[in-house]
Amino acid sequence: MTGSSSTPEPGRAWVVTGARPGEPRLAAIERAPAPLGPGEVRLRVHVCGVCRTDLHLADLELAPKRPSVVPGHEVVGHVVETGAAVDDLPLGDRLGVAWLRSACGRCQWCRRGSENLCPRSTYTGWDADGGYAEHVTVPAAFAYRLPPDFDDLDAAPLLCAGIIGYRALRRARLPAGGRLGIYGFGASAHITAQIAAAQGAEVHVLTRGRAARQLALDLGAASAGDAYDAPPVPLDAAVLFAPVGSLVPVALESLAPGGTLAVAGIYLSDVPVLDYDRHLFRERTLTSVTSNTRADGEDLLALAARLGVRPRVTPYPFDRAPDALDDLQEGRVTGAAVLVMDERG
């Protein structure tokens, strides 16, 4: 069924206020649905993961692309309306919506398979309203069919935390059976650790939270120490998930010769001056991660299903979205936080 005309009534949403520190980050509003383009679908939101990028956006560390944007880009819902050009997504289908919302398809980066670097790319919950709402729209070509192995709560964190962690792991060039360091252990890191361990890596976690360190050990990490501790062995690769620039030299110094550190976040505080001999010499590499491609998402969802990866999830009712962000900032979330719509949603 295509070209559905069942446009919903105005619904609840949380929007970024642009407030100063100490004032509410989010405001609850009623908002009319956005017009649906011919190649788009509208989903009724079931759940939406709470990502640290949402916190950076709400705290203005990531500059909003437009005022009063609805954050959220780890969305699971079902199709309630389709644009005129959409003929392969029936009403009622369960889909996922991730961070990358569109790319031009024509630039040199898109043509070579690097649509994450497209200068005209747009992002869910930044350029367009995201999933902290009763409904969300997405270009059909950028929506994900979700493996039946995952229920809604499990699927949501995979749609950004999982995808970005997977890309970061690839960028870190971990050799088969190698030693991986993970700095910070939130939503993305705890999924990445499961993937790496299931593929035979020796995982060492460095993070500030005691509960996070225990979770790392529960998930099979070989060791878990404080973020600024030295790991017990030299690392073949490392991924920095914590948005803390002062950890960059710490992680680089922990690398064995030829090792790579991948910085996974969209935001990072200032990096101290690096010492060439201590941090980079002997062919150590420092690299970054920017967004994801759709292929990354499809590969990650299939791989997570095959390896039996399961996010550890803390659900929050939709009306407690500000609490979820507060808890994320204060390190009170173990694993991933996910907003859950009530019966009205």
BELQUIBEL-V230553 format. One record per residue. N is the residue number from 1. RES is the residue in one letter. PSI is psi in radians with two decimals (999 if undefined). OMEGA is omega in whole degrees, -180 to 180 (NA if undefined). Layout:
# BELQUIBEL-V230553
N RES PSI OMEGA
N RES PSI OMEGA
This chain:
# BELQUIBEL-V230553
1 M 2.26 -177
2 T 2.87 176
3 G 0.59 -179
4 S 2.51 -180
5 S 0.34 -176
6 S 0.99 180
7 T 2.22 -176
8 P 2.84 173
9 E 2.89 174
10 P 2.49 -176
11 G 3.02 -178
12 R 2.59 176
13 A 2.73 169
14 W 2.34 180
15 V 2.66 176
16 V 2.26 -174
17 T -0.43 -172
18 G 0.43 -175
19 A 2.79 175
20 R 2.82 178
21 P 2.41 -179
22 G -0.25 177
23 E 2.82 -177
24 P 2.33 179
25 R -0.63 -173
26 L 2.64 174
27 A 2.43 178
28 A 2.27 -179
29 I 2.98 165
30 E 2.26 -175
31 R 2.38 175
32 A 2.55 180
33 P 2.52 176
34 A 2.58 175
35 P 2.54 -177
36 L 2.13 177
37 G 2.89 -176
38 P -0.50 -179
39 G 0.28 -175
40 E 2.84 172
41 V 2.68 175
42 R 2.34 178
43 L 2.50 164
44 R 2.16 -172
45 V 2.26 172
46 H -0.92 -179
47 V 2.78 174
48 C 2.15 177
49 G 2.66 179
50 V 1.95 -174
51 C 2.64 178
52 R -0.46 175
53 T -0.63 176
54 D -0.69 179
55 L -0.75 177
56 H -0.68 180
57 L -0.81 -178
58 A -0.52 179
59 D 0.11 177
60 L 0.29 169
61 E -0.46 171
62 L 2.00 -173
63 A 2.20 177
64 P 2.49 177
65 K -0.41 177
66 R 2.74 -176
67 P 2.62 174
68 S 0.74 178
69 V 2.57 174
70 V 2.07 179
71 P 3.14 175
72 G 2.10 -176
73 H 0.50 172
74 E 1.23 -164
75 V 2.34 171
76 V 2.27 179
77 G -3.06 177
78 H 2.65 -174
79 V 2.21 176
80 V -0.22 -180
81 E 2.48 179
82 T 2.58 177
83 G 2.90 -173
84 A -0.47 -177
85 A 0.04 -178
86 V 2.05 -176
87 D 0.14 -176
88 D 0.25 179
89 L 1.62 -178
90 P 2.67 173
91 L 2.44 -180
92 G -0.26 178
93 D 2.44 175
94 R 2.24 -178
95 L 2.83 173
96 G 2.57 177
97 V 2.27 -176
98 A -3.00 -174
99 W -0.91 -179
100 L 2.07 -176
101 R -0.55 179
102 S 2.78 171
103 A 2.77 -171
104 C -0.52 -179
105 G 0.00 -174
106 R -0.40 -175
107 C 3.02 -177
108 Q -0.57 -179
109 W -0.75 177
110 C -0.72 -177
111 R -0.47 -179
112 R 0.18 177
113 G 0.24 180
114 S 0.96 -177
115 E -0.32 175
116 N -0.34 179
117 L 0.08 -179
118 C 2.21 -179
119 P -0.23 178
120 R 0.30 178
121 S 2.64 176
122 T 2.86 -168
123 Y 2.42 179
124 T 2.31 179
125 G 0.20 178
126 W -1.07 174
127 D -0.57 -178
128 A 2.72 -178
129 D 2.44 -177
130 G -2.60 -165
131 G 0.08 172
132 Y 1.04 -173
133 A 2.92 179
134 E -0.49 -180
135 H 2.68 176
136 V 2.56 175
137 T 2.68 -180
138 V 2.48 170
139 P 2.31 -176
140 A -0.60 -178
141 A -0.25 -179
142 F 0.19 174
143 A 2.65 -177
144 Y 2.32 166
145 R 2.31 -172
146 L 2.37 178
147 P 2.46 179
148 P -0.23 179
149 D -0.46 -174
150 F 2.26 170
151 D 3.12 -174
152 D -0.78 -178
153 L -0.71 178
154 D -0.66 -174
155 A -0.64 -172
156 A -0.91 -178
157 P -0.42 179
158 L -0.44 -170
159 L -0.19 169
160 C -1.01 180
161 A -0.80 -180
162 G -0.82 -176
163 I -0.80 -178
164 I -0.70 177
165 G -0.69 178
166 Y -0.79 179
167 R -0.71 179
168 A -0.70 179
169 L -0.73 177
170 R -0.72 -180
171 R -0.46 -179
172 A -0.18 175
173 R 0.82 178
174 L 2.15 178
175 P 2.76 179
176 A 2.26 -180
177 G 0.24 -175
178 G 3.10 -179
179 R 2.08 -176
180 L 2.27 170
181 G 2.39 177
182 I 2.08 -179
183 Y 2.07 -170
184 G 2.50 -176
185 F 1.13 175
186 G -2.56 -173
187 A -0.88 -176
188 S -0.76 -175
189 A -0.68 -175
190 H -0.39 173
191 I -0.76 180
192 T -0.71 179
193 A -0.71 179
194 Q -0.73 179
195 I -0.83 -178
196 A -0.79 -179
197 A -0.70 180
198 A -0.42 178
199 Q 0.15 173
200 G 0.12 180
201 A 2.71 171
202 E 2.01 -170
203 V 2.27 177
204 H 2.16 -174
205 V 2.33 179
206 L 1.95 -174
207 T 2.74 -172
208 R -0.50 -170
209 G 2.32 180
210 R -0.75 180
211 A -0.66 179
212 A -0.69 178
213 R -0.68 178
214 Q -0.71 177
215 L -0.73 179
216 A -0.79 179
217 L -0.69 178
218 D -0.54 -178
219 L 0.09 173
220 G 0.16 178
221 A 2.51 179
222 A -0.49 177
223 S 2.79 177
224 A 2.06 -179
225 G -3.12 178
226 D 2.72 -175
227 A -0.58 -177
228 Y 0.07 175
229 D 2.72 170
230 A 2.38 176
231 P 2.80 -177
232 P -0.25 -180
233 V 2.73 173
234 P 2.55 -175
235 L 2.39 174
236 D -0.44 180
237 A 2.76 177
238 A 2.66 174
239 V 2.24 176
240 L 1.92 176
241 F -0.55 179
242 A 2.37 -177
243 P 0.85 -169
244 V 1.82 -176
245 G -0.51 -179
246 S -0.22 176
247 L -0.21 -179
248 V -0.93 178
249 P -0.57 178
250 V -0.83 -179
251 A -0.71 179
252 L -0.68 -179
253 E -0.37 180
254 S -0.13 -178
255 L 2.48 169
256 A 2.85 175
257 P 2.38 -180
258 G 0.02 -178
259 G 2.82 -179
260 T 2.36 171
261 L 2.13 176
262 A 2.22 177
263 V 2.07 -167
264 A -0.28 -171
265 G 2.80 175
266 I -0.31 -180
267 Y 2.47 177
268 L 2.31 174
269 S 2.99 -172
270 D 2.44 178
271 V 2.28 177
272 P 2.88 176
273 V 2.32 180
274 L 2.52 173
275 D 2.11 -172
276 Y -0.80 -176
277 D -0.75 -176
278 R -0.59 -168
279 H -0.51 -172
280 L -0.48 -177
281 F 2.83 -175
282 R 0.63 170
283 E 0.63 167
284 R 2.56 -176
285 T 2.40 173
286 L 2.16 -178
287 T 2.91 -179
288 S 2.99 178
289 V 2.26 179
290 T 1.94 174
291 S -2.52 -178
292 N 2.84 170
293 T 2.86 176
294 R -0.57 177
295 A -0.67 175
296 D -0.80 -178
297 G -0.79 -180
298 E -0.73 179
299 D -0.77 -178
300 L -0.78 -179
301 L -0.74 179
302 A -0.74 -178
303 L -0.76 -180
304 A -0.68 177
305 A -0.74 -178
306 R -0.64 -177
307 L -0.12 -179
308 G 0.50 179
309 V 2.37 178
310 R 2.01 176
311 P 2.56 169
312 R 2.12 -168
313 V 2.39 169
314 T 1.90 -179
315 P 2.55 174
316 Y 2.37 171
317 P 2.63 -178
318 F -0.67 -176
319 D -0.01 177
320 R 0.45 179
321 A -0.76 178
322 P -0.63 179
323 D -0.66 180
324 A -0.74 178
325 L -0.70 177
326 D -0.81 -179
327 D -0.65 178
328 L -0.78 -180
329 Q -0.68 -175
330 E 0.09 178
331 G 0.42 -179
332 R 0.01 178
333 V 2.14 174
334 T 2.07 -174
335 G -2.23 -175
336 A 2.43 173
337 A 2.45 -179
338 V 2.22 174
339 L 2.38 -178
340 V 2.19 177
341 M 2.50 174
342 D -3.00 -173
343 E -0.56 179
344 R -0.56 -178
345 G 999 NA
